[in-house]
Amino acid sequence: MFSADAITVAGVHHCRSVVIVKYTGRTMSVPAKQTSSFVVRYLWTLVPVLILVSAAFVYFDTPDSVSPGHVPITVGEAKLVAGIADTETERAQGLSGRSELAQDEGLLFIFPNPGIYGFWMKDMRFAIDILWFDADRRLVDISRQIDPSTYPQSFAPQAPAQYVLEVPAGYAEAKKIKLGDQLTF
């Protein structure tokens, strides 16, 4: 008997009591009794591999697939994906040091309670819009086109906010985001 794992089958031919199996450059005769177990083992190896490959194509080809650590977000009618900063360390780091954000990407800061939280552009390399949402996830303020050169100036909302979304500069205007829009995630 031989292992089905070690060969690539190119063809199987029946010949009375012997099955001739051609694989990677060699021909081998297998008694007909062993044929069914060979085929079963071959199929049990091949089928799961095909399922995994198919699933990978579906997952990676789906435009709505979200990167690990990101969640889909909607602001009014605008849809994007965002990383989550919900610990003190993640909120302190923010987007500092990153070279860019994709057009429909953002970073969502989640605070334990509503408040007037100040943001600055320390170690930032690109301009952003900052969207401020209250505890009910309604947009209460927008800071537009904040450039890294504004550091050390701090930006804060006009009303208490519990959720803050940083997006690429010009995003709020391009997507027609307005005060009162609802944040969903």
C-alpha positions in Angstrom: 0.0 0.0 0.0 1.2 3.6 -0.6 0.4 7.0 0.8 -2.0 9.2 -1.1 -0.4 12.3 0.5 2.9 11.8 -1.3 1.6 11.8 -4.9 -0.2 14.0 -7.4 -2.6 11.9 -9.4 -2.6 12.6 -13.1 -4.9 9.8 -14.2 -6.5 6.5 -13.0 -7.2 3.7 -15.4 -9.1 0.5 -14.6 -7.8 -2.8 -16.0 -9.7 -5.9 -14.8 -8.4 -6.6 -11.3 -5.6 -3.9 -11.2 -5.9 -0.1 -11.3 -3.1 1.7 -12.9 -2.4 5.1 -11.3 -0.2 7.6 -13.1 1.4 10.3 -10.9 4.3 12.7 -11.1 6.4 10.8 -13.6 5.8 7.2 -12.5 3.1 4.6 -13.1 2.0 2.3 -10.3 -0.3 -0.8 -10.3 -2.7 -1.0 -7.4 -4.9 -4.0 -6.7 -8.5 -3.1 -7.4 -9.5 -3.8 -3.8 -7.2 -0.9 -2.6 -8.6 1.5 -5.2 -11.6 2.5 -3.2 -9.6 3.3 -0.1 -7.1 5.2 -2.2 -9.8 7.3 -3.8 -11.5 7.9 -0.4 -8.2 9.0 1.2 -7.4 11.2 -1.8 -10.9 12.9 -1.7 -10.7 13.4 2.1 -7.4 15.2 1.5 -8.6 17.2 -1.5 -12.1 18.3 -0.4 -11.0 20.3 2.8 -8.2 22.0 0.8 -10.7 23.1 -1.9 -13.1 24.3 0.7 -10.4 26.4 2.5 -9.2 27.9 -0.8 -12.7 28.8 -1.9 -13.4 30.4 1.5 -10.2 32.4 1.2 -11.2 33.7 -2.2 -14.7 34.7 -1.0 -13.3 36.4 2.1 -10.5 38.4 0.4 -12.5 39.2 -2.6 -15.4 40.8 -0.6 -15.2 44.6 -0.7 -16.8 44.9 2.7 -14.2 42.7 4.4 -12.7 44.5 7.4 -9.1 44.3 8.5 -8.4 42.7 11.9 -8.7 45.3 14.7 -11.1 47.4 12.6 -14.9 47.8 12.6 -17.3 49.0 10.0 -18.7 52.4 10.9 -21.4 54.6 9.5 -21.8 58.4 10.0 -25.0 59.6 8.5 -24.8 58.0 5.0 -20.9 57.7 5.0 -19.5 54.2 5.4 -15.9 53.5 6.5 -13.8 51.2 8.6 -12.0 52.3 11.7 -9.5 51.1 14.3 -10.7 51.4 17.9 -8.8 53.3 20.6 -10.6 52.4 23.8 -7.7 52.2 26.3 -5.8 55.1 27.8 -2.6 54.0 26.0 -4.3 53.6 22.6 -6.0 57.0 23.0 -2.7 58.7 23.9 -1.0 57.1 20.8 -3.9 57.9 18.4 -2.6 58.3 14.9 0.7 59.7 15.9 3.6 58.3 13.9 1.3 56.9 11.1 2.2 58.0 7.6 -1.4 58.1 6.3 -5.0 56.9 6.5 -6.8 55.3 3.6 -9.7 57.4 2.1 -12.4 55.4 3.9 -10.5 54.7 7.1 -10.5 56.3 10.5 -9.7 55.9 14.2 -12.5 55.8 16.7 -11.7 57.0 20.2 -14.1 55.6 22.8 -14.1 57.3 26.2 -15.7 55.8 29.4 -17.8 59.0 29.9 -18.8 62.1 28.0 -16.5 65.0 28.4 -14.5 67.8 26.8 -11.5 65.9 25.6 -8.7 67.9 23.9 -6.8 66.5 20.9 -3.5 67.8 19.4 -1.4 67.0 16.4 1.8 65.8 18.1 3.9 63.5 15.9 1.2 63.6 13.1 2.3 63.4 9.5 -1.0 64.3 7.7 -4.0 66.5 8.2 -7.3 65.1 9.6 -10.9 66.0 10.3 -12.1 65.3 13.9 -15.7 64.3 14.4 -17.1 64.6 18.0 -20.1 62.5 19.1 -22.1 62.6 22.3 -23.2 59.7 24.5 -26.1 59.0 22.1 -23.7 58.9 19.2 -25.0 62.1 17.6 -22.4 64.4 15.9 -22.0 67.5 18.1 -18.9 69.1 16.5 -16.5 68.9 13.6 -13.0 70.2 13.5 -12.0 70.4 9.8 -8.6 70.2 8.0 -6.5 70.1 11.2 -2.9 70.2 10.0 0.2 68.8 11.8 1.7 72.4 11.9 -1.0 73.4 14.4 0.9 71.5 17.2 0.9 72.3 20.2 -2.6 73.8 19.8 -5.3 71.6 21.2 -8.8 71.1 19.7 -11.9 70.3 21.7 -15.6 70.0 21.0 -18.2 72.7 21.9 -20.3 70.1 23.8 -19.3 67.0 25.8 -18.4 64.0 23.6 -17.9 60.3 24.4 -16.8 59.2 20.9 -14.3 60.9 18.7 -13.6 59.9 15.1 -10.4 61.0 13.3 -10.7 60.7 9.5 -8.6 62.0 6.5 -8.8 65.8 6.0 -11.7 66.8 3.8 -13.6 63.6 4.5 -16.5 65.3 6.4 -17.1 67.7 3.5 -16.7 65.1 0.8 -19.2 62.8 2.4 -21.6 65.6 3.4 -21.3 64.8 7.1 -23.3 67.3 9.2 -24.1 68.0 12.8 -26.7 65.7 14.2 -25.6 62.7 12.0 -25.8 59.4 13.8 -22.7 57.2 14.4 -23.2 53.5 14.2 -20.8 50.7 14.8 
